Amino acid sequence: MPIMANITVKKADGTTDVVYTAIAPASGDRTPAVFRNDTVGTTMAERPTLTIQSRDNGPRTARRVDVNFSWPTVEQDAGGNKRVTGRATGSASVLIPQNQTADLVKEQAFQFGNLIGAALVKASFQDGYAPR
């Protein structure tokens, strides 16, 4: 079982690190671990978050891990009040059968994670279109 820790990733420039701070660990199944990028905005409502939660499937033959990302869009009115007007969101859900070897599960997990982080997939996210 992974231990809660900050997550460091590269910004779009490919050089600068940004940290998603470990805010709250999962207390068990169906309770998300929460991470937050504290370098964005000046209020909590403006900060991007990442959550990770897990659970058994119905017959308990597999584990499901859900990852959700949210980056709020915030507008400020004439009085200086900020409000969330939208969000960039992303999600991934992985079903891990429990009747596979640990090595095979590891390989599947790493390949999927690396595919999500591949330059072509990132470009599709950036442009809003699938590769042609």
C-alpha positions, 0 to 999 in steps of 0.5 A, a space after each residue: 500500500 502506498 504511503 501518503 507523500 507530496 507529488 512532484 511533477 514538471 510544469 509545461 516548460 518541462 523544467 520547473 517542478 511543481 508540488 502537489 502537497 499531501 493534504 489528507 490521506 485516505 482513511 480506507 476504501 472509498 475515501 480519497 487521498 487529497 493533494 493540492 497545488 498551493 502555488 496557484 492563486 491566493 485563495 483555497 478555491 483557486 487551487 488545483 487538486 488531485 484525489 485518489 481513492 480505491 475500492 473492491 469491485 462487487 465480487 471482490 475479484 479486483 480493485 478499482 483505483 480512481 484518480 480525479 484532477 480539478 483546476 478551477 477557473 476563477 473570476 474576480 468581480 468589481 468588488 474584488 470577490 473571487 468565485 469559481 466559474 468553471 473547472 478543467 477536470 481529468 479522471 482515470 479509473 483502473 481496474 486491477 484483477 487480483 488473479 494476476 502476478 504482482 509483476 504483471 500488475 506492476 507492468 500494467 500500472 506503469 505502462 498505463 501511467 506512462 501512456 497518460 504522461 506521454 507527449 502525444 497524450 499531453 498534446 491531445 489534452 492541450 489541443 482538445 483533439 485526438 491524434 490524427 
